Amino acid sequence: MQRGLVTVAVLGAFVLAVTPAWAAADLAVKCREFKAKQAGKKAATLTKSFGKNIKSPNDATLSAAISKAHSKFSIGFAKAESKGGCRVTGNSDAIERQVDTLVFSIIEELGPQTCGNGVRGGGEACDGSDDGRCAGCCQANCQCPCGNGVVEAGEQCDPPCSPGGCDPGEICSVTCQCVLSAPCDCGTPDPPTSLELTAESGQGTCGEIRNGSDGILLDLDCGYTYLGGGLVGVSPKQESHLGTTVYPVECCYGTTLALTASTPADTGSLHDCSSTGCFIGGPIPIVMSTPAFSTCIYNYVVGDARGSADCSTGDATIHLPVKTSIFLTGDKLPGRCNGGSSPGRACWPFPGDWCVGGLHALRPCSEGCPEGTCGCPGGGTCEDDTAQTQPCPICNPGTGTCNGGGKDGYPCEPHTPDAPGPYPTSYDCPPGDHLYYGFTNLPWEYTTGTQSKEAADGQFCGFCRDTEPSAQPGDTGGKCFEGDPDDQLGQGAKGCPDSATMACRPATYHGPGGGDPADIAECGDGVPCETDADCIPPYETCEQSNWGAFNQPLARKITATGTPAGDLRDRAPHAMAKVSVTCIPPTFLPYQDIVAGFPGPGVSSVPGVLQLKP
């Protein structure tokens, strides 16, 4: 009996001695098991939520589901670690980030159902104008870019400059990846407040287009924008914008600067800010060989700018969605007053008495000249100026008043340098609302590096198009691009078949006079595509207006090359050039699309100077 008690006691002591070790090992296993289950549950919940969203897209419902899954995951991890025994702690964010990346990659691999139809569907973060999650910034793959505040496929975090979703000591980079945070190294004082870009007239070349044998067809001059396909009825080359644009520094880590959009309140003006509604440069005169077809171009921002720069090299990338309003003006200054009290004002240099200034300038004096005078005021004489076409009114630097246009004689401030030719121009000197012709969306993605497009068949920028007759009434295969409003703009019926995409929508018109004129509507930008398989009959073919680029039908490669500004840390201005290669959508304005070759490729090069501001 005594021996049995001793044996039991020894065995009991052994059990007591080994139980803590076994318990610790058991707790570690249970911790790993519990955490793995939490990761699996979140992946399953996210996948299921995205699946439901494919069938019935709803941002609010999907966002709530993602938030709920995050909360449950965080609570589960905290509960596991509170019981002790976990060999690794504090890894909740890192594991959750891997789960999210896996699920987002799966959803992205499934692909959007109907990308390009203007209606956000399953798997899409946006689609054309249905872009509430990233207004004005929807990408061609129907995904929102980094910076919209939502972690999309391929992103580890969003928005940039925040620590959310990243491990301690990390920061969300300008590409929405978690990187090690570092002190700003961009000169004194650190960090700079903004990056200022002043666009100037250019010299030399900033690119070229080549044929299929790699031979150069055309050098692309710096300081110019080239638009359209290979069969263009007008010059595809026009001067790029001039003037200054300010990009505030949102954050700085190391030599990397995250750039955001400046508002009119930041800069004190609509003419050097970079947020929605701001003007880019000044009005651009486009002089045609036939003066009556000359136009005045207004560029304004339709989505907040964003970008990044390296202050040690001067490399910069800037996303700037721009809308171009087109005014068919002809020559706004056929004659100009010489001498008298208002030199430079617009006048009519032909026999008879004509009004100068006011609401009815350049009409016969016999009809009255409200707010103006009959003939040049103060004894001036009208001299013929038809040798130089002036599509945009100018802001006379000598008198500080508008010459030509609907506000001839009114005070103005130049919004472009006093460059040679029909300058300086000013948004204070509008050509007249009744001359508004249409608009073009220009999704510029500028870089100081190199961008290019290649197309073996010369189709650089495909959009879904009706090229074959179908059973649908009125469909004659009339070459309409999908999204064409047909006669909704008063152009007359063109026989375009019904489209399931993008009807005309209310205007957001920022041109002269402001407001939203009821007679100006904005319609869809067409449906971009890569191949015919991306298109839905009766818009069954993927192509641009005509093959080639910039009046070169044999063009097969477009290259634009920028120039970095160099080390900006001395806070001095440094010469640079930014470039962008993009696709111009159809405008659905018959004369403009046919003559300009839209849809088709576009290249913009903007030389000037970059400078960091304190």
Residue pairs with C-beta under 8 A, 6 or more apart in sequence:
24 85
26 85
27 83
27 84
27 85
27 86
28 85
28 86
28 87
30 83
30 85
31 80
31 81
31 83
31 85
31 86
31 87
32 86
32 87
34 76
34 79
34 80
35 76
35 77
35 80
35 86
35 95
37 76
38 72
38 73
38 76
38 77
38 80
39 73
39 95
39 96
39 99
41 72
41 73
41 76
42 69
42 70
42 72
42 73
42 96
42 99
43 99
43 102
43 103
45 65
45 68
45 69
45 72
46 65
46 66
46 69
46 99
46 100
46 103
47 103
47 106
47 107
49 62
49 65
49 66
49 69
50 62
50 103
50 107
50 122
50 123
52 61
52 62
52 65
53 61
53 62
53 122
54 110
54 113
54 121
54 122
54 123
55 122
57 120
57 121
57 122
57 124
59 132
59 133
70 96
73 92
73 96
73 99
74 92
74 96
77 92
77 95
78 92
80 86
81 89
93 165
93 166
93 167
94 167
96 165
97 156
97 157
97 165
97 166
97 178
100 151
101 154
101 156
104 151
104 152
104 153
104 154
104 155
105 153
105 154
107 123
107 153
108 123
108 143
108 153
108 154
110 123
111 123
112 121
112 122
112 123
112 124
112 127
112 141
112 142
113 121
113 122
113 123
113 124
114 121
114 124
114 127
114 536
115 121
115 124
115 127
115 141
115 142
115 534
116 127
116 128
116 142
116 464
116 501
116 527
116 528
116 529
116 534
117 127
117 128
117 500
117 501
117 502
117 527
117 536
118 127
118 128
118 129
118 130
118 483
118 501
118 502
118 524
118 527
119 127
119 128
119 130
119 501
120 126
120 127
120 130
120 131
120 142
121 127
123 142
124 142
124 143
125 133
125 134
125 138
125 142
125 143
125 144
125 148
125 150
125 152
126 132
126 133
126 134
126 137
126 138
126 139
126 142
126 143
126 144
127 138
127 142
128 138
128 501
128 502
128 524
128 525
128 527
129 502
129 505
129 524
129 525
130 138
131 137
131 138
131 144
133 144
133 148
133 150
134 144
134 145
134 147
134 148
135 276
135 303
136 276
136 302
136 303
136 304
136 321
137 144
137 145
137 147
137 148
137 303
137 304
137 306
137 319
137 321
138 144
139 145
140 528
143 152
143 153
144 150
144 152
145 306
145 319
146 152
146 155
146 158
146 160
146 174
146 175
146 176
147 158
147 159
147 160
147 176
147 306
148 158
148 159
149 158
149 159
150 158
151 157
151 158
151 165
151 176
152 158
152 176
154 176
155 176
155 177
156 165
156 166
156 172
156 176
156 177
156 178
157 164
157 165
157 166
157 172
157 176
157 177
157 178
158 165
158 172
158 176
159 172
159 176
160 172
160 173
160 174
160 175
160 176
160 250
160 251
160 258
161 171
161 172
161 250
161 251
161 258
162 171
162 172
163 170
163 171
163 172
163 181
164 172
165 172
165 178
166 172
166 178
167 178
169 180
169 181
170 178
170 179
170 180
170 181
171 178
171 179
171 180
171 181
171 251
171 253
172 178
173 179
173 253
173 256
173 258
174 256
174 258
174 307
174 308
175 308
179 253
181 253
182 253
182 254
183 190
183 253
183 254
184 190
184 191
184 252
184 253
184 254
185 254
185 255
185 311
185 312
185 569
186 192
186 252
186 255
186 257
186 311
186 312
186 568
186 569
186 612
187 311
187 568
187 569
187 570
187 571
187 612
189 614
190 252
191 249
191 251
191 252
191 257
192 249
192 252
192 257
192 311
192 571
192 612
192 613
192 614
193 248
193 249
193 613
193 614
194 246
194 247
194 248
194 249
194 262
194 612
194 613
195 246
195 247
195 249
195 257
195 259
195 309
195 316
195 568
195 610
195 611
195 612
195 613
196 244
196 245
196 246
196 247
196 610
196 611
196 612
196 613
197 244
197 245
197 246
197 247
197 318
197 576
197 578
197 606
197 608
197 609
197 610
198 243
198 244
198 573
198 608
198 609
198 611
199 240
199 241
199 242
199 243
199 244
199 245
199 281
199 606
199 607
199 608
200 223
200 242
200 417
200 607
200 608
200 609
201 223
201 239
201 242
201 417
201 419
201 607
202 221
202 222
202 223
202 224
202 240
202 577
202 605
202 606
202 607
203 222
203 223
203 607
204 221
204 222
205 219
205 220
205 221
205 222
206 220
206 221
206 222
206 223
206 560
206 561
206 562
206 577
206 579
206 605
206 607
207 219
207 220
207 558
207 559
207 560
207 561
207 579
207 603
207 605
208 216
208 217
208 218
208 219
208 220
208 559
209 216
209 217
209 218
209 220
209 549
209 550
209 552
209 555
209 557
209 558
209 559
210 216
210 217
210 555
210 556
210 557
210 559
211 217
211 554
211 555
211 556
212 456
212 554
212 556
214 557
217 552
217 554
217 555
218 550
218 552
218 555
220 226
220 560
220 603
220 605
221 237
221 605
222 577
222 605
222 607
223 239
223 240
223 605
223 606
223 607
224 237
224 238
224 239
224 240
224 605
225 237
225 238
225 239
225 240
225 602
225 603
225 604
225 605
226 236
226 237
226 238
226 549
226 550
226 602
226 603
226 604
227 236
227 238
227 550
227 584
227 596
227 597
227 598
227 600
227 601
227 602
228 236
228 545
228 549
228 550
228 551
228 584
228 596
228 597
228 598
228 600
228 601
228 602
229 544
229 545
229 546
229 547
229 548
229 549
229 553
229 597
229 598
229 600
229 601
230 458
230 546
230 547
230 548
230 549
230 550
230 551
230 552
230 553
230 554
230 555
230 597
231 545
231 546
231 548
231 551
231 553
231 597
232 550
232 551
232 595
232 596
232 597
233 594
233 595
233 596
233 597
234 288
234 293
234 595
234 596
235 288
235 289
235 551
236 549
236 550
236 551
236 596
236 597
237 550
238 284
238 286
238 297
239 284
240 281
240 284
240 604
240 605
240 606
241 280
241 281
241 282
241 284
241 299
241 606
242 281
242 282
242 416
242 417
242 419
242 423
243 271
243 272
243 280
243 281
243 282
243 415
243 416
243 417
244 272
245 272
245 273
245 274
245 280
245 281
245 305
246 262
246 266
246 267
246 272
246 273
246 274
247 259
247 260
247 261
247 262
247 274
247 305
247 307
247 318
248 259
248 260
248 261
248 262
248 266
249 257
249 258
249 259
249 260
250 258
250 259
250 260
251 257
251 258
252 258
252 311
255 310
255 311
255 312
255 313
256 308
256 309
256 310
256 311
257 308
257 309
257 310
257 311
258 308
259 305
259 306
259 307
259 308
259 309
259 316
259 318
260 304
260 305
260 306
261 273
261 274
261 275
261 276
261 301
261 304
261 305
261 306
262 272
262 273
262 274
262 275
262 278
263 273
263 275
263 278
264 270
264 273
264 275
264 277
264 278
266 273
267 273
270 277
270 278
270 279
270 427
271 278
271 279
271 282
271 415
271 427
272 278
273 301
274 301
274 304
274 305
274 320
275 301
275 304
275 305
276 301
276 302
276 303
276 304
277 300
277 301
277 510
278 300
278 301
279 298
279 299
279 300
279 301
279 415
279 427
279 510
280 299
280 300
280 301
280 320
280 322
281 299
281 415
281 416
282 414
282 415
282 416
282 423
282 424
282 425
282 426
282 427
283 296
283 297
283 298
283 392
283 415
283 416
283 425
283 426
283 427
283 429
283 431
284 296
284 297
284 298
284 299
284 392
284 425
285 294
285 295
285 296
285 297
285 389
285 390
285 391
285 392
285 421
285 422
285 423
285 425
286 294
286 295
286 296
286 297
286 391
287 294
287 389
287 391
287 422
288 294
288 295
288 389
291 330
291 331
291 386
291 389
292 330
292 331
293 328
293 330
294 329
294 330
294 331
294 389
294 391
295 326
295 327
295 328
295 329
295 391
295 437
296 326
296 327
296 329
296 332
296 391
296 392
296 425
296 431
296 435
297 324
297 325
297 326
297 327
298 324
298 325
298 327
298 427
298 510
298 511
298 512
299 322
299 323
299 324
299 442
300 322
300 323
300 325
300 510
301 320
301 321
301 322
301 323
302 321
302 322
302 323
302 441
302 508
303 321
305 318
305 319
305 320
306 318
306 319
307 316
307 317
307 318
307 319
307 446
308 316
308 317
309 315
309 316
309 317
309 568
309 610
310 316
311 567
311 568
311 569
311 612
312 567
312 568
312 569
313 564
313 566
313 567
314 448
314 564
314 565
314 566
314 567
314 568
314 574
314 576
314 610
315 447
315 448
315 449
315 564
316 446
316 447
316 448
316 564
316 565
316 576
316 578
316 610
317 445
317 446
317 447
317 448
317 449
318 445
318 446
318 447
318 578
319 444
319 445
319 446
320 444
320 445
320 446
321 441
321 442
321 443
321 444
322 441
322 442
322 443
322 444
323 439
323 440
323 441
323 442
323 510
324 439
324 440
324 441
324 442
325 436
325 438
325 439
325 509
325 510
325 511
326 436
326 437
326 438
326 439
326 440
326 592
327 391
327 431
327 432
327 435
327 436
327 437
327 511
327 512
328 435
328 437
329 391
329 392
329 431
329 432
329 435
330 389
330 391
331 386
331 389
331 390
331 391
332 346
332 390
332 391
332 392
332 393
332 404
332 405
332 431
333 346
333 385
333 390
333 393
333 394
333 403
333 404
334 346
334 347
334 348
334 349
334 362
334 384
334 385
334 386
335 346
335 347
335 348
335 349
335 350
335 382
335 383
335 384
335 385
335 386
336 343
336 344
336 345
336 346
336 347
336 382
336 383
336 385
336 403
337 343
337 344
337 345
337 346
337 347
337 356
337 376
337 377
337 380
337 381
337 382
337 383
338 376
338 380
338 381
338 382
338 383
339 376
339 378
339 379
339 380
339 381
340 376
340 377
340 378
340 379
340 380
340 381
341 377
341 378
341 379
341 380
342 356
342 357
342 376
342 377
342 378
342 380
342 399
342 401
342 409
343 380
343 396
343 398
343 399
344 396
344 398
344 399
344 401
344 403
345 356
345 357
345 376
345 377
345 401
345 403
345 404
345 408
345 409
346 356
346 357
346 361
346 362
346 393
346 403
346 404
346 405
346 408
347 354
347 356
347 362
347 375
347 376
347 382
348 354
348 362
348 382
349 382
349 383
349 384
349 385
349 386
352 364
353 364
353 365
353 366
353 374
353 375
354 362
354 363
354 364
354 365
354 374
354 375
354 382
355 361
355 362
355 363
355 364
355 365
355 367
355 368
355 369
355 372
355 373
355 374
356 362
356 369
356 372
356 373
356 374
356 375
356 376
356 377
356 382
356 408
357 369
357 371
357 372
357 373
357 377
357 408
357 409
358 369
358 370
358 371
358 372
358 373
358 408
358 409
359 370
359 371
359 372
359 406
360 367
360 368
360 369
360 370
360 372
361 372
361 408
363 369
365 374
365 375
372 408
372 409
375 382
376 382
388 421
388 422
389 422
390 404
390 422
391 422
391 431
392 405
392 422
392 425
392 429
392 431
393 402
393 403
393 404
393 405
393 407
393 408
393 425
393 426
393 429
393 430
393 431
394 402
394 403
394 404
394 422
394 423
394 424
394 425
394 426
394 429
395 401
395 402
395 403
395 412
395 413
395 414
395 415
395 424
395 425
395 426
395 428
395 429
396 402
396 403
396 412
397 414
397 418
397 424
400 411
400 412
400 413
401 409
401 410
401 411
401 412
402 408
402 409
402 410
402 411
402 412
402 426
402 428
402 429
403 429
404 429
404 431
405 429
405 430
405 431
405 432
406 430
406 431
406 432
406 433
406 512
407 428
407 429
407 430
408 429
410 428
410 429
411 428
412 426
412 428
412 429
413 426
413 428
414 424
414 425
414 426
415 424
415 425
415 426
415 427
415 428
416 423
416 424
416 425
416 426
417 423
417 424
418 424
427 512
430 511
430 512
430 513
431 512
432 512
433 511
433 512
433 513
433 517
436 511
436 517
436 520
437 589
437 592
438 587
438 589
438 592
439 522
439 587
440 584
440 585
440 587
440 592
440 598
441 525
441 584
441 585
442 582
442 584
442 602
442 604
443 582
443 583
444 580
444 582
444 604
445 451
445 580
445 582
446 562
446 578
446 579
446 580
446 604
446 606
447 562
447 578
447 579
447 580
448 562
448 563
448 564
448 565
448 576
448 577
448 578
448 579
449 561
449 562
449 564
450 559
450 560
450 561
450 562
450 579
451 559
451 560
451 579
451 580
451 581
452 557
452 558
452 559
452 560
452 581
453 460
453 461
453 557
453 558
453 581
453 601
454 556
454 557
454 558
455 556
455 557
456 556
457 547
458 547
458 548
458 549
458 553
458 554
458 555
458 556
459 542
459 543
459 544
459 547
460 544
460 549
460 555
460 558
460 583
460 600
460 601
461 528
461 544
461 583
461 584
461 599
461 600
461 601
462 528
462 529
462 530
462 531
462 534
462 542
462 543
462 544
463 481
463 482
463 526
463 527
463 528
463 529
463 542
463 543
463 544
463 585
463 586
463 599
464 481
464 482
464 526
464 527
464 529
464 534
464 535
464 536
464 539
464 540
464 541
464 542
465 479
465 480
465 481
465 482
465 535
465 539
465 541
465 542
465 543
466 475
466 477
466 478
466 479
466 480
466 481
466 482
466 496
466 497
466 538
466 539
466 540
466 541
467 477
467 479
467 540
467 541
467 543
468 477
468 538
468 540
468 541
469 475
469 476
469 477
470 477
470 497
470 537
470 538
472 497
472 498
472 538
474 495
474 496
474 497
475 495
475 497
475 538
476 495
478 494
478 495
478 496
480 486
480 494
480 495
480 496
480 497
480 539
481 526
481 527
481 539
481 586
481 588
481 599
482 499
482 501
482 526
482 527
482 535
482 539
483 499
483 501
483 502
483 523
483 524
483 525
483 526
483 527
483 586
483 588
484 494
484 496
484 499
484 523
484 586
484 588
485 503
485 504
485 521
485 523
485 524
485 588
486 493
486 494
486 495
486 496
487 493
487 494
488 503
488 504
488 521
488 523
489 504
489 521
489 523
489 588
489 589
490 519
491 589
491 590
494 590
497 538
497 539
499 539
500 536
501 524
501 527
502 523
502 524
502 525
502 527
503 523
503 524
504 521
504 522
504 523
505 521
505 522
505 523
506 516
506 521
506 522
507 516
507 517
507 520
507 521
507 522
508 516
508 522
509 515
509 516
509 517
509 520
523 588
525 585
525 586
526 585
526 586
526 599
527 535
527 539
528 583
528 585
529 535
529 542
530 542
531 542
532 540
532 541
532 542
534 542
535 541
535 542
544 583
544 597
544 599
544 600
544 601
545 586
545 593
545 594
545 597
545 598
545 599
545 600
546 553
546 597
546 600
547 553
548 554
548 555
549 555
549 558
549 600
549 601
550 601
550 603
551 597
558 581
558 601
558 603
559 581
560 579
560 580
560 581
560 603
560 604
560 605
561 579
562 576
562 577
562 578
562 579
562 605
563 575
563 576
563 577
563 607
564 576
565 574
565 575
565 576
565 609
565 610
566 574
567 574
568 574
568 610
568 611
568 612
569 612
571 611
571 612
571 613
571 614
572 611
573 609
573 610
573 611
574 609
574 610
574 611
575 607
575 608
575 609
576 607
576 608
576 609
576 610
577 605
577 606
577 607
577 608
578 605
578 606
579 603
579 604
579 605
579 606
580 602
580 603
580 604
581 601
581 602
581 603
582 601
582 602
582 603
582 604
583 599
583 600
583 601
583 602
584 598
584 599
584 600
584 601
584 602
585 598
585 599
586 593
586 598
586 599
587 593
587 598
592 598
593 599
